[in-house]
């Protein structure tokens, strides 16, 4: 998260992918959901729409609804804003695409 919040996006992306693989391998579904949502948030800031939507959807499916679900929706909201959609147009329906 530290690298994603700063300007080290390439490093953050690599770290997210490594951590996601470890979470999958070890069966840590809560961590997996959190990491996928974090990667989706990074991709939203990068304008990588397809990847952001895929990872946000995967985060929402990885474990029972909870905080990771909120994080995934926040990533999709960031993506919608980056795509030029006004805040009034951001709904769960728009985020679910």
OpenMM code with the backbone's topology and positions (N, CA, C; nanometers):
from openmm import Vec3, app, unit

residues = "UNK UNK UNK UNK UNK UNK UNK UNK UNK UNK UNK UNK UNK UNK UNK UNK UNK UNK UNK UNK UNK UNK UNK UNK UNK UNK UNK UNK UNK UNK UNK UNK UNK UNK UNK UNK UNK UNK UNK UNK UNK UNK UNK UNK UNK UNK UNK UNK UNK UNK UNK UNK UNK UNK UNK UNK UNK UNK UNK UNK UNK UNK UNK UNK UNK UNK UNK UNK UNK UNK UNK UNK UNK UNK UNK UNK UNK UNK UNK UNK UNK UNK UNK UNK UNK UNK UNK UNK UNK UNK UNK UNK UNK UNK UNK UNK UNK".split()
positions = [
    Vec3(0.0813, -0.1199, 0.0000),
    Vec3(0.0000, 0.0000, 0.0000),
    Vec3(0.0858, 0.1265, 0.0000),
    Vec3(0.1978, 0.1209, 0.0676),
    Vec3(0.2841, 0.2386, 0.0766),
    Vec3(0.3335, 0.2792, -0.0621),
    Vec3(0.3767, 0.1825, -0.1401),
    Vec3(0.4272, 0.2138, -0.2734),
    Vec3(0.3146, 0.2569, -0.3667),
    Vec3(0.1959, 0.2010, -0.3494),
    Vec3(0.0815, 0.2390, -0.4330),
    Vec3(0.0360, 0.3814, -0.4021),
    Vec3(0.0509, 0.4227, -0.2767),
    Vec3(0.0084, 0.5569, -0.2368),
    Vec3(0.1058, 0.6641, -0.2833),
    Vec3(0.2281, 0.6240, -0.3087),
    Vec3(0.3290, 0.7188, -0.3545),
    Vec3(0.3435, 0.7146, -0.5047),
    Vec3(0.4675, 0.7238, -0.5490),
    Vec3(0.4922, 0.7261, -0.6930),
    Vec3(0.5653, 0.6016, -0.7423),
    Vec3(0.5630, 0.4954, -0.6631),
    Vec3(0.6304, 0.3713, -0.7010),
    Vec3(0.5285, 0.2675, -0.7478),
    Vec3(0.4497, 0.3031, -0.8468),
    Vec3(0.3396, 0.2189, -0.8917),
    Vec3(0.3860, 0.0864, -0.9509),
    Vec3(0.4964, 0.0846, -1.0227),
    Vec3(0.5461, -0.0410, -1.0793),
    Vec3(0.5855, -0.1382, -0.9681),
    Vec3(0.6511, -0.0849, -0.8684),
    Vec3(0.6902, -0.1687, -0.7546),
    Vec3(0.5672, -0.2186, -0.6800),
    Vec3(0.4702, -0.1306, -0.6598),
    Vec3(0.3467, -0.1689, -0.5910),
    Vec3(0.2743, -0.2790, -0.6672),
    Vec3(0.2678, -0.2656, -0.7980),
    Vec3(0.1992, -0.3651, -0.8796),
    Vec3(0.2673, -0.5020, -0.8654),
    Vec3(0.3976, -0.5046, -0.8716),
    Vec3(0.4715, -0.6304, -0.8565),
    Vec3(0.4483, -0.6907, -0.7178),
    Vec3(0.4500, -0.6066, -0.6159),
    Vec3(0.4289, -0.6556, -0.4799),
    Vec3(0.2871, -0.7079, -0.4611),
    Vec3(0.1883, -0.6388, -0.5187),
    Vec3(0.0509, -0.6873, -0.5101),
    Vec3(0.0388, -0.8248, -0.5762),
    Vec3(0.0950, -0.8403, -0.6943),
    Vec3(0.0843, -0.9682, -0.7642),
    Vec3(0.1510, -1.0806, -0.6841),
    Vec3(0.2655, -1.0532, -0.6247),
    Vec3(0.3337, -1.1548, -0.5436),
    Vec3(0.2510, -1.1903, -0.4206),
    Vec3(0.1988, -1.0892, -0.3533),
    Vec3(0.1197, -1.1134, -0.2327),
    Vec3(-0.0110, -1.1863, -0.2656),
    Vec3(-0.0717, -1.1525, -0.3795),
    Vec3(-0.1942, -1.2210, -0.4227),
    Vec3(-0.1665, -1.3691, -0.4467),
    Vec3(-0.0556, -1.3986, -0.5113),
    Vec3(-0.0187, -1.5387, -0.5355),
    Vec3(0.0019, -1.6127, -0.4034),
    Vec3(0.0680, -1.5494, -0.3074),
    Vec3(0.0901, -1.6117, -0.1767),
    Vec3(-0.0413, -1.6334, -0.1020),
    Vec3(-0.1309, -1.5349, -0.1081),
    Vec3(-0.2607, -1.5481, -0.0409),
    Vec3(-0.3420, -1.6619, -0.1023),
    Vec3(-0.3382, -1.6725, -0.2346),
    Vec3(-0.4091, -1.7830, -0.3009),
    Vec3(-0.3494, -1.9175, -0.2601),
    Vec3(-0.2175, -1.9247, -0.2632),
    Vec3(-0.1468, -2.0489, -0.2320),
    Vec3(-0.1733, -2.0952, -0.0893),
    Vec3(-0.1830, -2.0000, 0.0026),
    Vec3(-0.2020, -2.0343, 0.1435),
    Vec3(-0.3485, -2.0357, 0.1867),
    Vec3(-0.4383, -2.0024, 0.0937),
    Vec3(-0.5814, -2.0060, 0.1244),
    Vec3(-0.6294, -1.8937, 0.2143),
    Vec3(-0.5586, -1.7836, 0.2164),
    Vec3(-0.5942, -1.6688, 0.2992),
    Vec3(-0.6931, -1.5795, 0.2238),
    Vec3(-0.8227, -1.6127, 0.2306),
    Vec3(-0.9226, -1.5450, 0.1493),
    Vec3(-0.9449, -1.3991, 0.1874),
    Vec3(-0.9375, -1.3674, 0.3149),
    Vec3(-0.9538, -1.2272, 0.3556),
    Vec3(-0.8388, -1.1433, 0.3030),
    Vec3(-0.7175, -1.1934, 0.3190),
    Vec3(-0.6014, -1.1217, 0.2653),
    Vec3(-0.6102, -1.1106, 0.1134),
    Vec3(-0.6532, -1.2188, 0.0496),
    Vec3(-0.6675, -1.2174, -0.0958),
    Vec3(-0.7640, -1.1084, -0.1398),
    Vec3(-0.8780, -1.1008, -0.0740),
    Vec3(-0.9771, -0.9987, -0.1090),
    Vec3(-0.9212, -0.8587, -0.0891),
    Vec3(-0.8524, -0.8364, 0.0222),
    Vec3(-0.7940, -0.7054, 0.0504),
    Vec3(-0.6884, -0.6682, -0.0538),
    Vec3(-0.6048, -0.7643, -0.0889),
    Vec3(-0.4990, -0.7384, -0.1871),
    Vec3(-0.5554, -0.7119, -0.3260),
    Vec3(-0.6564, -0.7876, -0.3659),
    Vec3(-0.7196, -0.7644, -0.4961),
    Vec3(-0.7844, -0.6267, -0.5015),
    Vec3(-0.8481, -0.5876, -0.3925),
    Vec3(-0.9090, -0.4543, -0.3873),
    Vec3(-0.8018, -0.3459, -0.3933),
    Vec3(-0.6904, -0.3677, -0.3250),
    Vec3(-0.5801, -0.2711, -0.3301),
    Vec3(-0.5225, -0.2586, -0.4696),
    Vec3(-0.5060, -0.3713, -0.5373),
    Vec3(-0.4564, -0.3693, -0.6755),
    Vec3(-0.5566, -0.2978, -0.7656),
    Vec3(-0.6850, -0.3218, -0.7444),
    Vec3(-0.7878, -0.2533, -0.8235),
    Vec3(-0.7807, -0.1022, -0.8026),
    Vec3(-0.7564, -0.0596, -0.6797),
    Vec3(-0.7449, 0.0842, -0.6518),
    Vec3(-0.6248, 0.1441, -0.7247),
    Vec3(-0.5138, 0.0727, -0.7248),
    Vec3(-0.3955, 0.1189, -0.7978),
    Vec3(-0.4265, 0.1292, -0.9473),
    Vec3(-0.4904, 0.0275, -1.0016),
    Vec3(-0.5238, 0.0276, -1.1443),
    Vec3(-0.6239, 0.1369, -1.1788),
    Vec3(-0.7120, 0.1698, -1.0867),
    Vec3(-0.8055, 0.2812, -1.1090),
    Vec3(-0.7288, 0.4113, -1.1262),
    Vec3(-0.6297, 0.4333, -1.0406),
    Vec3(-0.5485, 0.5551, -1.0504),
    Vec3(-0.4655, 0.5577, -1.1775),
    Vec3(-0.4332, 0.4402, -1.2291),
    Vec3(-0.3555, 0.4313, -1.3528),
    Vec3(-0.4447, 0.4393, -1.4767),
    Vec3(-0.5753, 0.4360, -1.4592),
    Vec3(-0.6670, 0.4398, -1.5733),
    Vec3(-0.6768, 0.3060, -1.6457),
    Vec3(-0.6447, 0.1990, -1.5784),
    Vec3(-0.6484, 0.0652, -1.6385),
    Vec3(-0.7853, 0.0032, -1.6096),
    Vec3(-0.8827, 0.0433, -1.6887),
    Vec3(-1.0226, 0.0107, -1.6614),
    Vec3(-1.0497, -0.1396, -1.6552),
    Vec3(-1.0105, -0.2131, -1.7573),
    Vec3(-1.0422, -0.3563, -1.7613),
    Vec3(-0.9836, -0.4295, -1.6406),
    Vec3(-0.8559, -0.4042, -1.6124),
    Vec3(-0.7897, -0.4707, -1.5018),
    Vec3(-0.8530, -0.4326, -1.3678),
    Vec3(-0.8844, -0.3041, -1.3522),
    Vec3(-0.9469, -0.2565, -1.2291),
    Vec3(-1.0796, -0.3277, -1.2056),
    Vec3(-1.1624, -0.3320, -1.3070),
    Vec3(-1.2936, -0.3973, -1.2925),
    Vec3(-1.2778, -0.5464, -1.2617),
    Vec3(-1.1842, -0.6128, -1.3276),
    Vec3(-1.1628, -0.7559, -1.3033),
    Vec3(-1.1168, -0.7815, -1.1596),
    Vec3(-1.0214, -0.7046, -1.1125),
    Vec3(-0.9688, -0.7272, -0.9785),
    Vec3(-1.0687, -0.6859, -0.8709),
    Vec3(-1.1455, -0.5809, -0.8952),
    Vec3(-1.2488, -0.5417, -0.7985),
    Vec3(-1.3554, -0.6505, -0.7888),
    Vec3(-1.3960, -0.7053, -0.9017),
    Vec3(-1.4948, -0.8135, -0.9006),
    Vec3(-1.4397, -0.9361, -0.8287),
    Vec3(-1.3136, -0.9688, -0.8531),
    Vec3(-1.2514, -1.0832, -0.7866),
    Vec3(-1.2423, -1.0606, -0.6364),
    Vec3(-1.2138, -0.9368, -0.5948),
    Vec3(-1.2061, -0.9047, -0.4523),
    Vec3(-1.3406, -0.9258, -0.3856),
    Vec3(-1.4471, -0.8857, -0.4533),
    Vec3(-1.5807, -0.8982, -0.3966),
    Vec3(-1.6230, -1.0438, -0.3865),
    Vec3(-1.5665, -1.1304, -0.4695),
    Vec3(-1.6014, -1.2725, -0.4675),
    Vec3(-1.5099, -1.3557, -0.3774),
    Vec3(-1.3950, -1.3019, -0.3426),
    Vec3(-1.2919, -1.3806, -0.2738),
    Vec3(-1.3328, -1.4244, -0.1328),
    Vec3(-1.4105, -1.3456, -0.0660),
    Vec3(-1.4506, -1.3794, 0.0707),
    Vec3(-1.5871, -1.3185, 0.0980),
    Vec3(-1.6426, -1.3491, 0.2114),
    Vec3(-1.7745, -1.2954, 0.2476),
    Vec3(-1.7696, -1.1428, 0.2503),
    Vec3(-1.8816, -1.0767, 0.2181),
    Vec3(-1.8840, -0.9298, 0.2176),
    Vec3(-1.8331, -0.8717, 0.3494),
    Vec3(-1.7605, -0.7660, 0.3365),
    Vec3(-1.7029, -0.6990, 0.4523),
    Vec3(-1.6262, -0.5782, 0.4056),
    Vec3(-1.5212, -0.5440, 0.4756),
    Vec3(-1.4443, -0.4250, 0.4437),
    Vec3(-1.3842, -0.4306, 0.3043),
    Vec3(-1.3392, -0.5492, 0.2613),
    Vec3(-1.2813, -0.5620, 0.1275),
    Vec3(-1.3833, -0.5243, 0.0211),
    Vec3(-1.5113, -0.5494, 0.0481),
    Vec3(-1.6165, -0.5128, -0.0466),
    Vec3(-1.6226, -0.3605, -0.0604),
    Vec3(-1.6113, -0.2924, 0.0506),
    Vec3(-1.6104, -0.1455, 0.0491),
    Vec3(-1.4884, -0.0954, -0.0271),
    Vec3(-1.3739, -0.1577, -0.0044),
    Vec3(-1.2516, -0.1165, -0.0735),
    Vec3(-1.2632, -0.1391, -0.2239),
    Vec3(-1.3229, -0.2497, -0.2642),
    Vec3(-1.3413, -0.2780, -0.4068),
    Vec3(-1.4345, -0.1746, -0.4689),
    Vec3(-1.5423, -0.1414, -0.3991),
    Vec3(-1.6348, -0.0397, -0.4505),
    Vec3(-1.5678, 0.0974, -0.4563),
    Vec3(-1.4827, 0.1266, -0.3588),
    Vec3(-1.4099, 0.2545, -0.3608),
    Vec3(-1.3169, 0.2604, -0.4810),
    Vec3(-1.2515, 0.1500, -0.5128),
    Vec3(-1.1641, 0.1457, -0.6304),
    Vec3(-1.2449, 0.1720, -0.7566),
    Vec3(-1.3631, 0.1115, -0.7656),
    Vec3(-1.4479, 0.1331, -0.8829),
    Vec3(-1.4989, 0.2765, -0.8885),
    Vec3(-1.5262, 0.3349, -0.7730),
    Vec3(-1.5660, 0.4761, -0.7697),
    Vec3(-1.4546, 0.5663, -0.8195),
    Vec3(-1.3318, 0.5380, -0.7789),
    Vec3(-1.2155, 0.6136, -0.8275),
    Vec3(-1.2023, 0.5989, -0.9780),
    Vec3(-1.2222, 0.4772, -1.0271),
    Vec3(-1.2159, 0.4534, -1.1710),
    Vec3(-1.3211, 0.5362, -1.2441),
    Vec3(-1.4443, 0.5350, -1.1955),
    Vec3(-1.5516, 0.6114, -1.2597),
    Vec3(-1.5188, 0.7601, -1.2631),
    Vec3(-1.4663, 0.8129, -1.1539),
    Vec3(-1.4270, 0.9545, -1.1521),
    Vec3(-1.3167, 0.9818, -1.2533),
    Vec3(-1.2203, 0.8916, -1.2618),
    Vec3(-1.1112, 0.9065, -1.3579),
    Vec3(-1.1579, 0.8990, -1.5019),
    Vec3(-1.2674, 0.8267, -1.5236),
    Vec3(-1.3239, 0.8165, -1.6580),
    Vec3(-1.4114, 0.9365, -1.6935),
    Vec3(-1.4239, 1.0277, -1.5979),
    Vec3(-1.5008, 1.1495, -1.6238),
    Vec3(-1.6465, 1.1421, -1.5832),
    Vec3(-1.6838, 1.0380, -1.5127),
    Vec3(-1.8217, 1.0261, -1.4656),
    Vec3(-1.8372, 1.1087, -1.3386),
    Vec3(-1.9343, 1.1973, -1.3393),
    Vec3(-1.9589, 1.2844, -1.2243),
    Vec3(-2.0017, 1.2008, -1.1036),
    Vec3(-1.9758, 1.2509, -0.9815),
    Vec3(-2.0114, 1.1752, -0.8613),
    Vec3(-2.1573, 1.1299, -0.8588),
    Vec3(-2.2475, 1.2078, -0.9133),
    Vec3(-2.3884, 1.1702, -0.9142),
    Vec3(-2.4163, 1.0470, -0.9974),
    Vec3(-2.3261, 1.0122, -1.0890),
    Vec3(-2.3462, 0.8967, -1.1758),
    Vec3(-2.2861, 0.7698, -1.1182),
    Vec3(-2.2137, 0.7819, -1.0095),
    Vec3(-2.1507, 0.6640, -0.9519),
    Vec3(-2.2522, 0.5940, -0.8618),
    Vec3(-2.2916, 0.4775, -0.9027),
    Vec3(-2.3866, 0.3964, -0.8268),
    Vec3(-2.3325, 0.2548, -0.8197),
    Vec3(-2.3940, 0.1736, -0.7387),
    Vec3(-2.3539, 0.0327, -0.7349),
    Vec3(-2.3698, -0.0300, -0.8718),
    Vec3(-2.4735, 0.0099, -0.9461),
    Vec3(-2.4960, -0.0449, -1.0793),
    Vec3(-2.3799, -0.0087, -1.1724),
    Vec3(-2.3371, 0.1169, -1.1690),
    Vec3(-2.2250, 0.1599, -1.2539),
    Vec3(-2.0975, 0.0876, -1.2136),
    Vec3(-2.0800, 0.0649, -1.0847),
    Vec3(-1.9598, -0.0015, -1.0356),
    Vec3(-1.9602, -0.1507, -1.0655),
    Vec3(-2.0757, -0.2066, -1.0891),
    Vec3(-2.0861, -0.3514, -1.1100),
    Vec3(-2.0579, -0.3922, -1.2549),
    Vec3(-2.0467, -0.2967, -1.3446),
    Vec3(-2.0240, -0.3309, -1.4857),
    Vec3(-1.9092, -0.4235, -1.5063),
] * unit.nanometer
topology = app.Topology()
chain = topology.addChain("A")
for resn in residues:
    res = topology.addResidue(resn, chain)
    for name in ("N", "CA", "C"):
        topology.addAtom(name, app.Element.getBySymbol(name[0]), res)
